[in-house]
Amino acid sequence: MKQYETYKDSGVEWIGVLPEHWRVIKLKFVTEYVKTGSTPPSDNLEYYSNGNIDWYGPSDFKTLELGDSKKKVTQKALIDGKCRLFDEGSVLLIGIGATVGKIGITNRKCSSNQQINAIKFKSDLMISTFATYYLDSIKNIIVSEAASSTLPIFNQTQTKELAISHPSLKEQNQIANYLNQKTAQLDTLIAKKEQLISLLQEERTAIIDNFLQPKDDWNSVPIRYLIMGGYLKQQDGNHGELHPIASEYTENGIPFVMANHLVNEKIDFENCKYISEERASKLRIGFAKEGDILLTHKGTLGRVAIVEGLSTEYVMLTPQVTYYRCLKGLDNRYLKLFFQSSKFQNEMKFIGGEGTTRAYVGLLAQRNIVIDFPNEINEQKKIVEKIDFILNINSDLINKFSLEIELLKEYKNALISEVVTGKVDVREEVLVQ
């Protein structure tokens, strides 16, 4: 793409060079205010019941343009001074927590909780949409500068001191419109590929269901009888005092697997926490070994993975994860596939009330679920081989589209960064009206 004629050093490491006629300015000089939100007392229904004012929390930040908030507050909450009203066009920045640095812009007056800083830009100096794209492009800078003790924090003062590139209003407007158009095109492509992945995942379940349709000579047995008969062992992770705490995490040792570490039917060991072997040896209750099937049963229901490729004797589990160990008569890969079937998944959702924050299927409740399987373990293995052959083709397509999505997202982020810092010149780009 075309570049500007001349550049100069911005004096800011993450910006690098910028066009000669641009400048860099601290955010506080182009804003009317930077305010932090607050939370009205949750036990006062007058502040929430039939509320019509958007009250944003981190979970509402799905896209750069914020839509309806999950929770809303009433006019009384504002009158009583229990929360602040931010102007239309304010840019919201998450300043506390795991999602620190995420950005959103509003098209209406709104409020937020105390994790969020609201930024109102001076309309004669800065176009909010341009600033939104800029702040989104330096999210990694904000994350790195957030105080990282136990809880990342990026406060009002740090927000005001941020350096921001500052072309003319005319250029800001052209850049904002250009990025609106280009990112919308990229988002459409990404959404189409995500839809294809969703269809392929539905196909996976249909394939599993088809092969696991029980025959007349199959067994249909509740899990509790398989446990009582010595076919299966079942155990969840460490509870209470036997649960490791953050101060006990180490660089290496025994992997501590949480529900969110079960990703795409595998364990995400790269993002696991670790416990020293000495400490772990005193907590030995919820320990899974090579070949065990893991199942999430609290919060997020029904994620499945087999423990594979261990460099340690075992892994530790949180109370949200159950392990099943096949002792006799059951193939672990067959059981994993059955746990992925719609019959099993629907039963988990029905029992646990998926979709609520308290979705839960305890060990005893799991034991009531019926498993269908051929009596001969060799027949189970043959079924697994047939399913795996077909699913491998399916997985290749999912991986292909997933990679394409990642590349599109990387291109989108790079494009935004290059445009808002003047690495490319879009002043003469023709935009679709």
N, C-alpha and C positions, 0 to 999 in steps of 0.2 A: 504494500500500500504506500501511497505518497507520504513523504515526510515534509516538515516545515523547512524553510530555506536555511535558517540559522538557529542555533541552540546556545544555551548558556548553562553553567552549573547551577543547580537549584539550591545547593547547600544543604539538602536533605538527602540522606543516604538512600532511603527507599524510593525517592522520586528520581534521583539521578539528574540527567540533563532535562531541560524543558525549553520550549520555544522562547526565542529572545524577547518577544513582546509580552510573554506571560510573567506572572509573579507568583511567589509563594507567600502565604499569609497565615497567621494563626487563626484558628477557627473562631476564637472569642471576638475577633475584630469584624467578623461578618455575620454575627448572630444577634438576635434580639434577646434570646435567653437560652440557657441550658438548665433544665429543671429535672428533678427526680420524682418519680411517681410515689404513690403510697397505697396502702390497703385499708379500706374501711373495715371496722370490726365485723368479722364473719357471723357473729351471733345476732347482729341487728338486721333483721329481714327488710326493714325499711330502706336500707342502703342497696339492696339487691333485687328484691321482689318487683317484677315487671319493669326492671330497669331498661332504658333505651339508649344509654350512653356507652359506647365501646370502652371496655376496660381491658387493656392488653397485658398479657403475660408472655413469657418466653415461648410457650407452646403455640402461640398464635403466629409466630414468625415462620411462615411457610414459603412465602415469596417476598420480593422486595416491596411490592405494593400490598399493603395489609388489607385484608378483607374484614368481615365481621368477626368480632372477638367471641371467644367461647363464653365469657362471662360479661355481664353488663351491670352498670351501676345506675342509681337513680339521681334525680336532681337534688334530692335531700342530702345525699352523700357529699355533693359539691357545696351546698348551702352550709352544711355543718362543718365544712373544712376538713372532711375525712379523706378527700382525694382532690387532685388538681385537674383542671380542664386545660388541655393543650389545643392550640389553634390548628385549623385545617392546614395541611401541608407541612406539618411538623415531621421531622425525621427522628425516628426512635432507634436508640442504640441500647442493646442489652449490655449492662455494665457489671452484672454479678452472676456468677454461676458457670455451669459447664458450657453454656452457649454464648459466653461473653464475646462481644464483637459482632454479633448478628445485627443486621440493619433492616429497617422497614420504614416506609413512608405512608402517611395517612392522607386520605382525601376527604376527611371529615374531622370535626372536633372530637376529641377523645380523651381518655385518661389511661393510666397504667399503674402497675404495681411498682414497688420500690426497687426492683431489679433493673429498671429501665430509665435511661436518661432521654428526655425529649429535647430536641434541638430545633429552634425556630430561627431560620435564616432571614437576614434583611433582604427584602425583595429587590432593592436597588443595587445590591452588591453580589448576591448569590442566588442562582436558581436551585431550588430544593432538589429537583430531580438529578441535576448534575452532581450536587453534593452527595446524594444518596449513592450514585454509582461510584463516586470517588471513595467514600467511606467503606463501601462494600469491597472495593479493590484492595484496601489496606487492612482487612480484617485480621490477617496474620500478624500485622504490626501491633494492633490493639491487643490481641491475645498475648503476645510476647511481653507487652508492657504492663499487663494486668498483674496486680500483686498476687503471687502464686504461693500462698501459704497453704491453707486447707481449702480456701475458696477464692477463685480468681475474681478480682475486683478492678474495674476501670471506672474511676469516679468522675465527678463533675469537673474538678480541676484538671485532670488529665485530658478530659474531652475538650475543654476550652483551649488547651495548649497544643492540640494537634495541628500539624502543618497541613495546609490544603492548597492545591494548585488553583490559580485564580486567573483564567483568561477573561476576556470581555464578556458582558452579558450576552451579546450576539453570538459569540462562539460557544458559550455555555449552552445556549438554547439549541444551536445546531448539533452540538455533541449529544445533548440529552435526547433530542428527537432521533438522531442517528442510532443511538444505542437502544432506544425504545423499539425501533424497527428491527434492528439486527438481533437483539436478544429475544424478541417475540418469535422471529423465524427459527432461531435455534431452539427455543423452548418447545415450539411445535414439533420439530424433528425429534427432540428428546422424548416428548410425550408419546409420539407414535411408536417409538422403539420400546418405551416402557409398557405400552399396551400390548405389543407383540410378546414381550417377556411374560406379562400376565396371562396371556392366552396359552403360551407354552407351559407355564406352571399349572394351569388348569388341565392341560393335556397330560401332564405328568401324573396328576392325581387320577385322571380317567384311566390311564394305562395301568396304574397300580390296582385300582378298583377292579378292572376287568380280569386281571390275572388272579386276584385274591377272592374272587367270587366263590364262596364255599361250595364244595361238591358234597354229594350224599354221604361219601365215606370219610369226610373230614371231621375233625374234632372242633367243637365249639364250646370253649371252657372259660369261665370267669377267671381272671388273673389270680384271685385268692386261692383257688383250688390248685393252680399251677405252682404257687408258692408253697402251699401246704404239702403238695406231692413231691417237692424237691426239684421241680423243673426250672424254677426261677428264684432268684434272690432280688429283693427290692429294698432300696434304702434312699432316703433323701440326704441333703447336706447337713452341715453342722449348725446346731441351734444354740441360742443363749450364750452362756459363758464359753461354750466350745466353738463359737464362731470367731474367726480371726478378726482383729481390728486393724484400722489403717496403719497404726504405728508399728505393726508387726510385718508389714510388707517389706520384702527384700528384693534385691536385683535379680536373684535367681534362687533356685530351690525347688519346692513342690508347687506346681501350677494350682492356682485357686480359681476355679471355673465358675463364673456367674451366668445367669440366664442370657445376658446380652452377648456372651462369648460363643453362643451357638449360632453360627451364621452359615447359611446355605449348606446345611447338613454336615458341617464340619465345626471343629473347635478352633476358635481364633486365638491360638496360643500367643501370638505376637502382642496382643492387647490384654492378656491375662495378668493378674497380680501374682506374686509369688510369696511363699512362706518358707522360712528356713526349715530344713529337715528336722532339726531338733525340736522346734516349736510344733511342727506338724505331727510329730510322733506322739505328742501329748493330746492331740485332738482327733484321734483316729476313730471317727464314726462314719461320716459321709465320704468315704474314699472310693473312687472308681478306678478300675484297672483296665489294661489293654483289652479291647473287645467288648467292654460294657456299653450298653445303649443308654444315652442320656436323654431325658425328657423334661422340658420345662413345664411346671404345673402351677405357677403362681404369677399373676400379672400378665405376662405374655404366655399363652397356653400353647402347648403342642409342638414347640421346636424340638427337633430330633437330631442327634449325631451319635456316631460310634467313636469311642475313644481309640485313636489310632496314632501310631508313630511316636509313642511315649519314649522319652529319654530318662524318665524317672519310673519308679515302681508303681506309682499311683498318682491320681490328681485329687485335690480336695474340691468339694462342691458347696455351694450356698444352699440354704433351705428351700430355694425356689426350683431346685433341680433334683430330679429323681434319677437314680441309676437302676438299670435292670441287668442282671447277670444271668446268662443262659447256662444252666448247670447240666441239663440232659434233655434230649428229645426236641429241642428247639434250636434252630439256626439263628444266630444274632442278626445276620443281615436280613433274614426273613422277618424277624420281629421288628426291626427298624422300618422296613417297608410297610408292615401292617400298621405301625404307629403313624405312618404318613397317609394311610388310606382315609377316605372321606368318612367311613363308618366310625373309625376310632376318633378322628379329629372332631366330628360332629358330636360325638358322645362327650368328649372333653369340654366342648363349648357349652353343651346343654347342662352338664353338671356344674361347671365352673362359672357360668354367667359371663362369658367373654364379652368384652366391650365395656365392662365396668372396671374401676380402679382396683376392685377387690376380687377380681377373677381368681379362682382358686379351686384346685382339685387335689385334695390331700391323698396321702398314701392309701387310707382305707377306702376312699371313694374310687380311686383308681382300680382297686381290687375287684370292684363290681363289674368292670368293663369286660365283655366277652371277647376272647381272641379265637379266630378261625384259623386252623392250620391242618395240613396233611399229617397223618400219623407218622409217616416215614420221613426222617430228616433228609434223606437223599432227594426225595420229591420236593421238599422245601428248597433245597439248594438249586435244583433244576429250575424251579419257578424264579428264583432270584436271578439266575443266569439269563433267563429269557427277558425278564424285566430290565435288567441292567443293560443288555444289548440295545434295547430300544431307547432306554433313558439316556444312554451315552450320546446318541444322536441328538436327542432333545437338549441335553446339557451343553453340547457343542454350540447349538444355536443360541441358547441363553447366554453363554459366555461371550459369543460373538457380539450379540446386541449390547450386552453389559459393557464390553470394551468400547464399542462405538459411542455409548452414552458417556462414558468417562472421558473419551477424547473430545466429544462435543462440549462437555462441561469445562474441560481444561481450555479449549479454544475460546469459549465464551468469557471465562475469567481473564485470560490473557488479552483478549480484544478490549474488554472494559478497561483494564489497567493501562494498556498502551494508548487508548484514546483519551482518558481523563488526565493522563500525565503528558500528553502532547507528543508521544513518540510517533504517532501517525496523524496526518492532517485530513480531517473529514469535512473541511469547510465547503468544498465543492461537490460533495457527494449529493446525488439527486435522490430525494426521499419520496416515497410513494405517499400521495395525499389521500 
